[in-house]
Amino acid sequence: MANTFGQLFRTTTWGESHGDAIGVIVDGCPPQMKLDVQDIQKELDRRRPGQSEISTQRKEGDQAEILSGIFEGKTLGTPIMIGVWNRDAKSKDYDHMKDKYRPSHADYSYDAKYGIRNWKGGGRASARETIGRVASGAIAKKFLFQEFGLEIVAYVKQIWEIQANIDIDVVTQDDVESNIVRCPDQDIAIRMIERIKEARKDGDSLGGIVECVARNVPPGLGEPVFDKLEADLAKAVLSLPACKGFEVGSGFGGVVLTGSQHNDAFYSEDSRIRTKTNNSGGIQGGISNGENIIIRAAFKPTATIMKSQESVDVNGNPITIEGRGRHDPCVLPRAVPIVESMMALVLADHALRHRGQTGT
Ligand SMILES: Cc1cc2nc3c(=O)[nH]c(=O)nc-3n(C[C@H](O)[C@H](O)[C@H](O)COP(=O)(O)O)c2cc1C
């Protein structure tokens, strides 16, 4: 069962959407790092449901409890277990879906694989699973900042057809948090919010793109063959619910450039090797080159919508299905801290692996 991610900085998530609790075990975090529950809580607050009029109205405080691995405010080097109680699960909303398959959700494929599924709130396929990733990501972010001054910022780049223009080298988390859609291009943010409200009113949903940058990344993180940094980042991001596309650097856009337009020319600055452009997205040969790491994640429109849809029940009989309950009309605003967390988990893991192999 692949509920664990990472080789040295290991994240194991547990729990279902409407179970008693949900959380994570983080194994491999270096000892003697100052860690407070607030470090984790501030990230969970960015992810939690009910945070704005354009997210799901499920009301969860998502209060983190650290159950092990910390002593006198510092990490022990032992497994850190963090849990959050599920307080506002309204399983009744799902009663009518028990024997039905929601189009483009995980209901049918879970049944096909296990022959049993927790149909309440989507069970393990729910985005509540990402609480564990965000809690672990908060620890990874703190470690990376202390070690390298490394910072990670993600934001909503696109909702539906509405695209923002953002200077990736300077954008800050304060810019991102300045509006409820988490798009630092303020005029475009207003249009995105209106479009999401329109979709919700219409009983429909929207998708979009989250862009994420890591700055102050040391050169040398990543492996040359199977565990290339971009391969691990792709796995990290594509393992998120509703994520259907991944790009690094120029991504799919690079195919319309020629080599001479696309190549990142080297130069030397203060005895550091740099590149003039960054079409490589900070990774060459699977290894970080010291430039900003830039990735993009495409999220599909939320599967559960309030419109009538054709489907089948568990016996294959045709039915009409209509979503009920509380859902995100667009997952993008809440996906921002989750994508940042996955970037942090990959970089923390590779930083420890690099240290293990080279001693630096
Ligand atoms: C932050 C976030 C919130 C989500 N909220 C919902 C939701 O309210 N309703 C829903 O049907 N899917 C939601 N999803 C997506 C489903 O969990 C996902 O589509 C489902 O598990 C099927 O998996 P797949 O889309 O990766 O194939 C959310 C995803 C994320 C990242």
Ligand as a Chemical Component Dictionary entry (heavy atoms), coordinates in Angstrom:
data_LIG
# 
_chem_comp.id                   LIG 
_chem_comp.type                 NON-POLYMER 
_chem_comp.pdbx_formal_charge   0 
_chem_comp.three_letter_code    LIG 
# 
loop_
_chem_comp_atom.comp_id 
_chem_comp_atom.atom_id 
_chem_comp_atom.alt_atom_id 
_chem_comp_atom.type_symbol 
_chem_comp_atom.charge 
_chem_comp_atom.model_Cartn_x 
_chem_comp_atom.model_Cartn_y 
_chem_comp_atom.model_Cartn_z 
_chem_comp_atom.pdbx_ordinal 
LIG C1  C1  C 0 -8.236  21.071 -2.415  1  
LIG C2  C2  C 0 -9.097  20.054 -3.095  2  
LIG C3  C3  C 0 -10.464 20.016 -2.825  3  
LIG C4  C4  C 0 -11.299 19.094 -3.456  4  
LIG N1  N1  N 0 -12.645 19.151 -3.197  5  
LIG C5  C5  C 0 -13.480 18.318 -3.881  6  
LIG C6  C6  C 0 -14.899 18.399 -3.688  7  
LIG O1  O1  O 0 -15.394 19.225 -2.926  8  
LIG N2  N2  N 0 -15.666 17.547 -4.391  9  
LIG C7  C7  C 0 -15.169 16.628 -5.272  10 
LIG O2  O2  O 0 -15.907 15.895 -5.890  11 
LIG N3  N3  N 0 -13.837 16.537 -5.466  12 
LIG C8  C8  C 0 -12.980 17.342 -4.795  13 
LIG N4  N4  N 0 -11.625 17.236 -4.990  14 
LIG C9  C9  C 0 -11.091 16.247 -5.958  15 
LIG C10 C10 C 0 -11.356 14.787 -5.614  16 
LIG O3  O3  O 0 -10.805 14.437 -4.369  17 
LIG C11 C11 C 0 -10.798 13.905 -6.759  18 
LIG O4  O4  O 0 -11.202 14.412 -7.983  19 
LIG C12 C12 C 0 -11.260 12.472 -6.635  20 
LIG O5  O5  O 0 -10.610 11.865 -5.561  21 
LIG C13 C13 C 0 -10.946 11.632 -7.894  22 
LIG O6  O6  O 0 -9.565  11.579 -8.131  23 
LIG P1  P1  P 0 -8.888  12.155 -9.454  24 
LIG O7  O7  O 0 -9.624  13.407 -9.819  25 
LIG O8  O8  O 0 -7.475  12.457 -9.028  26 
LIG O9  O9  O 0 -8.985  11.111 -10.515 27 
LIG C14 C14 C 0 -10.749 18.143 -4.355  28 
LIG C15 C15 C 0 -9.366  18.178 -4.626  29 
LIG C16 C16 C 0 -8.550  19.111 -4.010  30 
LIG C17 C17 C 0 -7.073  19.142 -4.325  31 
# 
loop_
_chem_comp_bond.comp_id 
_chem_comp_bond.atom_id_1 
_chem_comp_bond.atom_id_2 
_chem_comp_bond.value_order 
_chem_comp_bond.pdbx_ordinal 
LIG C1  C2  SING 1  
LIG C2  C3  SING 2  
LIG C2  C16 DOUB 3  
LIG C3  C4  DOUB 4  
LIG C4  N1  SING 5  
LIG C4  C14 SING 6  
LIG N1  C5  DOUB 7  
LIG C5  C6  SING 8  
LIG C5  C8  SING 9  
LIG C6  O1  DOUB 10 
LIG C6  N2  SING 11 
LIG N2  C7  SING 12 
LIG C7  O2  DOUB 13 
LIG C7  N3  SING 14 
LIG N3  C8  DOUB 15 
LIG C8  N4  SING 16 
LIG N4  C9  SING 17 
LIG N4  C14 SING 18 
LIG C9  C10 SING 19 
LIG C10 O3  SING 20 
LIG C10 C11 SING 21 
LIG C11 O4  SING 22 
LIG C11 C12 SING 23 
LIG C12 O5  SING 24 
LIG C12 C13 SING 25 
LIG C13 O6  SING 26 
LIG O6  P1  SING 27 
LIG P1  O7  DOUB 28 
LIG P1  O8  SING 29 
LIG P1  O9  SING 30 
LIG C14 C15 DOUB 31 
LIG C15 C16 SING 32 
LIG C16 C17 SING 33 
# 
